[in-house]
């Protein structure tokens, strides 16, 4: 009676959101303080005071709440183009920038503007599971290529082999959700060369869609290389959800590399898609906030302290884990082969985690550490008892 | 190289947006004050002071900018359900309400949740042209049924005849864009009976999607009948763009009638679509604004004065026009048969209007009178000289 296609999809809902719901059930049963919920990448700091002050100041600005061109306010797009250009040297103008209602909106818009039915989009596993509908919505097909174990960096030769005559794009996401890996400039340059070779082989352009919502969330002096300076055919999709801690407000941008052939047609196509997919435009007041706070990073020091604390707890309890350089996720190896089974067992210890299988990378699990330091510290005995139980079971059934 | 489907669509872009661009070109040439731009339904008042005060007060509310459930904040959904229920008597609960990023988002989400490829959606012409992509995005087909000339009320017997085994939904939009018609309760009850008969004939449910962004913009003591009280299988889609004069902020809701069979499955489907279409959730701060300002109507008295002034100017100049009871549009008859040609001629007199053809109703043109009273008054000589030129031409070539 309703859409058969959609009703069928309901069964395979988001594993992240499902674990988030599981966490809420546990909290209702055992109390908020007794559940260690690492399911959702929902930044726990509030937005910076300067952002809140600016919202208050902008609320009464004449015209800010009205329709503007579908692409966004011109002054905002000019400002973002200038700031991006200052960072990467790519000659963006306001006509390169589309303001979007968050990275999810940006990715859907870019995918619709690029894809015809049957086109393939390469993703590097582990990857954010929602990439799947963002691509299949428009008849595209996801082609996952596993990252290298341990570093979670792209497996460049494997990606080159995965490019076919149907490949329209590759999504890269660094700092990565869920692994926290920050891809080095060296590996991205090798990837650029590999894509060049593949394009010569197939005769088709492979667009690089760089999904960068964690670009400001990096540690230990690491710099995120500018993907747009490395890949000529790049479209940057970014969001302020994480850097300004306002994921509920839905604000971001898409930047089309002006070196793309017919970049103006691509931008026209993206504006058309933004309009007809029902976005119309990105929220007005937050467009201005975005331009004014491009380089802020709310809660960065707190995130680093939490990363270190949770990493220490895991290592002490005997988990295998790479210390990530970015984002706010740890991606340890699952102590039992089936990560979904492991996450079920973790729930019995009031730990809420998401299995690597949902990120196309089985055998691992994701912990979002954008939670209070108290939750992290209090979780230590639970991680220990969980590991002990697993070891005990292995001893009994070797 | 980009999506062929989308690049092909670019040629047939939005006529409203195209005329809006034409207006901007004329303004650059002749000065803002010398162009009478009635192209875009962009409310000219600012939001009510109480709304701006609430934005300022809410900006610092802990948690308001974070991710919330995809359907929206629970307190907001409860409040909207209660307020809707008080108006219509329909027993909505928070689980009936999905907060959406404006009516465009709401319509896309509802259409995806309802439609399988090949399904038909009846619309009553004249209709907002963007309904077309909102339906075709998901493989659906628009079936326009012309309204009755003069009143622009639905032609009920024609609608009943248009229902086939493939009909999944009908979109009604009252107060109507572009005609300003407010459908009477009597005609809606006849429509409900006709849909009942048609459903018995075909064996399928026809969902009534009531797109109500102008529900608060009504004049002369007219009341908009509650579509949800009349149609059991109704989904209300509403927006605060017009009533609170903040179209750039993208906030609205979709309300699923709890009397729909398996209403909970439909809501789950809509939440899934909201997530996977890239909306994720409606902007957080404006969700709270929506709940607090359900019944406000910014600028209503000013709109009525403008309607009366522009209507008077048109009648004096010899145009044929029905005085509309709602929305902020006039929809006069085109003095020449081809309304697109008429709008081109109007541009020569610095009048920017949109032809009825873009609304599936040739022979008319739309004037959005949400502009300053000065623009309306100053436009009088232009409307007169335009009519004189047309009459002169008809005299010469009868």
Interface residues (C-beta under 8 A of the other chain):
Chain A: X1 X2 X3 X4 X5 X6 X7 X9 X10 X13 X14 X17 X40 X42 X43 X46 X47 X52 X55 X56 X59 X60 X62 X64 X65 X66 X67 X68 X70 X101 X102 X104 X105 X106 X107 X108 X109 X112 X113 X114 X115 X116 X130 X133 X134 X137 X138 X204 X205 X245 X246 X247 X248 X249 X250 X261 X262 X265 X266 X268 X269 X272 X273 X275 X276 X277 X278 X279 X280 X281 X282 X283 X284 X285 X286
Chain B: X1 X2 X3 X4 X5 X6 X7 X9 X10 X13 X14 X17 X40 X42 X43 X46 X47 X52 X55 X56 X59 X60 X62 X64 X65 X66 X67 X68 X70 X101 X102 X104 X105 X106 X107 X108 X109 X112 X113 X114 X115 X116 X130 X133 X134 X137 X138 X204 X205 X245 X246 X247 X248 X249 X250 X261 X262 X265 X266 X268 X269 X272 X273 X275 X276 X277 X278 X279 X280 X281 X282 X283 X284 X285 X286
